[in-house]
Amino acid sequence: MGDLMVTSGRTRVAGIIGHPVTHSLSPAMHNAGFKAANLDWVYVPFPVDPDYLEQALSGLFRAGVAGLNVTVPFKVAVMEHLEGLTEEAMQIGAVNLLTRGKNGWIGDNTDGRGFVQALHESGFDPEGKTVLLLGAGGAARAVAHSLLFAGVDELIISNRTLERAEDLLDELVESHEEAIVNLVDWEERSDPAILNWVDLIVNATSEGMGAVSGQESVLDLSCLAPENKPMVADIVYVPLYTPLIELAKNLGLPVLTGEKMLLYQGVISWESWTNRPAPVVEMLNAMLKALNI
């Protein structure tokens, strides 16, 4: 049986809204953090019917819930029901964190910041670097904006659908006037002239999700010159060692696995609600246990 969580009338409540939320690792991670910090808090998953999103947000706010995370399918839909948005959330066009305002929720987006913080914690500083980003969806947008905020020198985007990549490029150039952002055709993503130019490779697509042993990597890294050792990051965390990460490890490249982005976006949420430093090790261990790792 695990430890019994005891609550009282003083227990503060945070949680996550989504549809569904049964798969979420956030309760395990956040509750481990509350326990390690000896805080009388509890983190609860709230399954919300998409037809009642506005009512759910209003009810949870009025019930005194301290903060919420937002997952699919509400990251965009939630924006029209908030008191305000941070600049980052407005630029990304999606929300994954809610904190309490005066009369309603304030929306923020910590996905990209979580990724950049994970990079820093691994010893990689993106400032002044050249990055190849695979993907142009919601996660890729968050990562792209945060990498530009972090001062990358050049961002190269490649996406299976060129039109979505072009839309993202236009959005980034408009939001980051001095940014150097370029596109590469999806079929050319493994071009040696590109891979031997970049310092960081990020897979922000779903390629590799649920992969089995022997599945082909989203990138062919075999063309890398021996002296080139770019960091290879994947936002997919099931499996933890995606085909891309396995290939990179076999080539002796530094890697960043997908659970670290999830961890640090959670850390940012935890700290924004509690105003305390998060117990990162305990939160990571709880998440890995939930992943059966």
QUIGI-V856013 format. One record per residue. N is the residue number from 0. SS is DSSP state (h for helix, s for strand, l for the rest). NEAR is the number of other ideal C-beta (glycine too) atoms within 12 Angstrom. D_FIRST is the distance of its C-alpha to the first C-alpha in whole Angstrom. Layout:
BEGIN
N;SS;NEAR;D_FIRST / N;SS;NEAR;D_FIRST
END
This chain:
BEGIN
0;l;4;0 / 1;l;11;4 / 2;l;11;7 / 3;l;7;8 / 4;l;21;11 / 5;l;13;14 / 6;l;17;18 / 7;l;11;21 / 8;l;9;25 / 9;l;12;25 / 10;l;20;22 / 11;s;25;24 / 12;s;32;23 / 13;s;38;24 / 14;s;35;23 / 15;s;42;24 / 16;s;43;26 / 17;s;30;27 / 18;l;26;28 / 19;l;18;25 / 20;l;27;22 / 21;l;14;19 / 22;l;19;20 / 23;l;31;20 / 24;l;35;19 / 25;h;40;20 / 26;h;33;17 / 27;h;32;15 / 28;h;41;18 / 29;h;48;19 / 30;h;38;16 / 31;h;36;16 / 32;h;37;19 / 33;h;35;19 / 34;h;26;17 / 35;h;25;19 / 36;l;24;22 / 37;l;12;21 / 38;l;29;22 / 39;l;19;21 / 40;s;32;21 / 41;s;26;18 / 42;s;39;19 / 43;s;29;19 / 44;s;29;20 / 45;s;33;23 / 46;s;22;25 / 47;l;31;28 / 48;l;17;31 / 49;h;19;34 / 50;h;11;36 / 51;h;19;35 / 52;h;31;34 / 53;h;23;37 / 54;h;17;35 / 55;h;32;32 / 56;h;34;33 / 57;h;20;35 / 58;h;20;32 / 59;h;32;30 / 60;h;28;32 / 61;h;14;34 / 62;l;18;30 / 63;l;15;30 / 64;l;30;28 / 65;l;31;28 / 66;s;39;28 / 67;s;46;27 / 68;s;47;27 / 69;s;45;29 / 70;l;39;29 / 71;l;25;30 / 72;l;21;33 / 73;l;37;33 / 74;l;34;34 / 75;l;26;38 / 76;h;27;38 / 77;h;41;36 / 78;h;29;39 / 79;h;17;42 / 80;h;30;40 / 81;l;32;39 / 82;l;21;41 / 83;s;21;42 / 84;s;28;41 / 85;l;30;41 / 86;h;16;44 / 87;h;34;42 / 88;h;34;40 / 89;h;20;44 / 90;h;27;45 / 91;h;38;42 / 92;l;29;42 / 93;l;35;38 / 94;l;41;35 / 95;l;44;32 / 96;s;44;31 / 97;s;43;32 / 98;s;35;33 / 99;s;29;34 / 100;l;18;38 / 101;l;10;41 / 102;l;12;40 / 103;l;24;38 / 104;s;39;36 / 105;s;31;37 / 106;s;38;37 / 107;s;40;36 / 108;l;41;35 / 109;l;43;33 / 110;h;44;33 / 111;h;43;36 / 112;h;35;36 / 113;h;42;32 / 114;h;47;34 / 115;h;39;37 / 116;h;33;35 / 117;h;41;33 / 118;h;36;36 / 119;h;21;37 / 120;h;20;34 / 121;l;23;35 / 122;l;12;38 / 123;l;32;40 / 124;l;20;42 / 125;l;38;44 / 126;l;19;47 / 127;l;16;50 / 128;l;29;48 / 129;s;29;49 / 130;s;47;46 / 131;s;47;46 / 132;s;49;43 / 133;s;45;42 / 134;l;37;42 / 135;l;34;43 / 136;l;32;40 / 137;h;31;38 / 138;h;40;36 / 139;h;42;39 / 140;h;39;41 / 141;h;42;39 / 142;h;51;39 / 143;h;48;43 / 144;h;41;43 / 145;h;42;41 / 146;h;45;43 / 147;h;38;46 / 148;h;29;45 / 149;l;30;44 / 150;l;22;48 / 151;l;37;48 / 152;l;24;51 / 153;s;29;51 / 154;s;43;48 / 155;s;39;49 / 156;s;46;47 / 157;s;42;47 / 158;l;34;46 / 159;l;22;46 / 160;l;19;48 / 161;h;20;51 / 162;h;14;51 / 163;h;23;48 / 164;h;34;48 / 165;h;21;52 / 166;h;22;50 / 167;h;42;48 / 168;h;31;50 / 169;h;19;53 / 170;h;26;50 / 171;h;40;49 / 172;h;22;53 / 173;h;16;53 / 174;h;24;50 / 175;l;27;51 / 176;l;10;55 / 177;l;15;55 / 178;l;29;53 / 179;l;23;54 / 180;s;34;52 / 181;s;26;53 / 182;s;31;52 / 183;l;33;52 / 184;l;19;52 / 185;h;26;49 / 186;h;13;51 / 187;h;20;52 / 188;l;36;49 / 189;l;28;49 / 190;l;22;52 / 191;h;18;53 / 192;h;17;55 / 193;h;33;52 / 194;h;34;49 / 195;l;22;52 / 196;l;24;52 / 197;l;39;49 / 198;l;31;46 / 199;s;44;43 / 200;s;48;42 / 201;s;51;39 / 202;s;45;38 / 203;l;43;37 / 204;l;34;37 / 205;l;23;35 / 206;l;31;36 / 207;l;35;34 / 208;l;24;31 / 209;l;13;29 / 210;l;27;32 / 211;l;14;32 / 212;l;10;33 / 213;l;9;37 / 214;l;20;37 / 215;l;18;40 / 216;l;32;40 / 217;l;36;41 / 218;l;42;43 / 219;l;22;46 / 220;l;36;45 / 221;l;17;48 / 222;l;20;51 / 223;l;29;50 / 224;l;15;52 / 225;l;11;51 / 226;l;8;51 / 227;l;25;49 / 228;l;22;46 / 229;l;34;44 / 230;s;33;41 / 231;s;44;39 / 232;s;45;36 / 233;s;48;34 / 234;l;45;32 / 235;l;36;30 / 236;l;35;27 / 237;l;25;26 / 238;l;24;27 / 239;l;28;27 / 240;l;29;30 / 241;l;38;32 / 242;h;30;35 / 243;h;42;37 / 244;h;38;35 / 245;h;29;35 / 246;h;31;39 / 247;h;35;39 / 248;h;21;37 / 249;h;17;40 / 250;l;26;43 / 251;l;16;41 / 252;l;31;41 / 253;l;22;39 / 254;s;34;36 / 255;s;43;33 / 256;l;36;30 / 257;l;43;29 / 258;h;37;26 / 259;h;35;28 / 260;h;40;30 / 261;h;42;27 / 262;h;44;25 / 263;h;35;28 / 264;h;44;29 / 265;h;47;26 / 266;h;36;27 / 267;h;37;30 / 268;h;39;28 / 269;h;40;26 / 270;h;29;29 / 271;h;30;31 / 272;h;35;29 / 273;h;27;28 / 274;l;14;31 / 275;l;17;30 / 276;l;18;29 / 277;l;32;26 / 278;l;27;24 / 279;h;27;24 / 280;h;19;23 / 281;h;27;19 / 282;h;39;20 / 283;h;31;21 / 284;h;21;18 / 285;h;34;16 / 286;h;37;18 / 287;h;24;19 / 288;h;18;15 / 289;h;27;15 / 290;l;24;18 / 291;l;12;17 / 292;l;18;19
END
